[in-house]
């Protein structure tokens, strides 16, 4: 079983930056693609960025392209999301998981709130 623990969220003003981390523990594998998803109040959870198992390929949703950067440290089983130029529309709970198929139980997520 794998546990995912997201951290690094907080309250930030528009234009600010945050760096999220996702630590995986248990029977993890670095062979999977990983991604960051977010869920805003009243909306469905959606993936906004993902990265291949070796970091060679990344994908970004149009809404975050050019502002967010995903990376991973396989040696430490950690996934990162650097978020710059944050906008109020980025306010959501952020989660990590495997892509393209969800293989692990969702963690508790980390709240990101961007004030205007």
PyMOL commands that set and color helices and strands:
alter all, ss='L'
color gray80, all
select helices_A, chain A and resi 74-76+88-90
alter helices_A, ss='H'
color red, helices_A
select strands_A, chain A and resi 2-7+10-13+18-26+33-39+46-51+58-60+68-73+78-83+92-99+110-115
alter strands_A, ss='S'
color yellow, strands_A
deselect
rebuild
show_as cartoon
